[in-house]
Amino acid sequence: MKLQRGFSLNGVMIGGVIVALVALLAMKVLPDWIEYGKVVKAVKATATDTSLKEASVPQVRAAFARRADIDEIKSISAQDLEVTKEAGELVISFEYTKKIPLFGNLSLVFDFEGSSAAKQ
């Protein structure tokens, strides 16, 4: 007798459901993680802008707002930034919470935070 090899229909169906759930999760979560990356990039670019070394807080926020408009950042506004100076360097930090509804009453909640200060 020959041994049969392969997947059963039940195995394929269960595997398909698992792949579909992972794909759904990725499609819902990935855009917010990409936007977080854009926020970090815009904050660091604003903080390292040499024309803003002696700028006031509203000028720094306006510079971030221009970058946010270009990158289509909607999760955080310029007013949500904390702008300080540490050791003569401009430091911009932020934090925000994002709630991502999955289905029914099930949601994921992410707490995003970041800073232009170099990690040590």
C-alpha positions, -999 to +999 in steps of 0.1 A: +000+000+000+011+035-007+010+061+020-010+092+011+006+126+016-008+161+016-033+183+033-068+174+042-096+198+034-101+205+071-064+214+075-065+238+045-097+255+059-082+259+094-050+272+079-069+296+057-088+310+087-056+316+106-039+333+076-071+355+072-070+366+108-033+374+107-039+394+075-068+413+091-047+421+121-018+433+099-041+455+077-056+472+108-024+477+128+003+484+101-010+518+090-008+531+126+028+518+130+038+533+098+023+567+109+042+564+142+074+560+122+065+591+102+059+610+135+093+600+148+110+610+116+093+644+115+101+651+152+138+642+147+140+662+115+124+692+131+147+690+162+178+688+140+168+717+117+196+742+121+173+771+114+153+763+146+182+764+171+171+798+186+134+795+176+105+799+200+082+770+209+054+782+185+079+784+156+091+748+164+055+736+165+048+754+132+078+737+116+065+703+128+030+711+115+044+718+080+062+684+080+031+667+094+010+681+066+035+668+040+036+633+056-002+633+062+002+627+100-032+628+116-027+611+150-008+639+166-009+677+162+018+702+168+001+713+200+006+677+214+044+681+213+065+689+244+094+712+233+123+717+256+160+725+255+185+702+272+222+711+272+216+737+245+199+712+222+163+713+211+144+683+224+109+674+211+090+646+227+055+633+223+031+606+234-003+595+223-027+566+225-043+549+195-073+526+198-078+502+168-111+485+166-109+450+152-144+436+152-173+437+176-162+451+209-126+439+205-100+466+201-062+470+204-048+499+223-013+512+216+006+538+236+031+555+213+058+577+226+091+591+213+116+619+215+142+635+194+168+630+222+195+605+214+191+572+234+220+564+256 
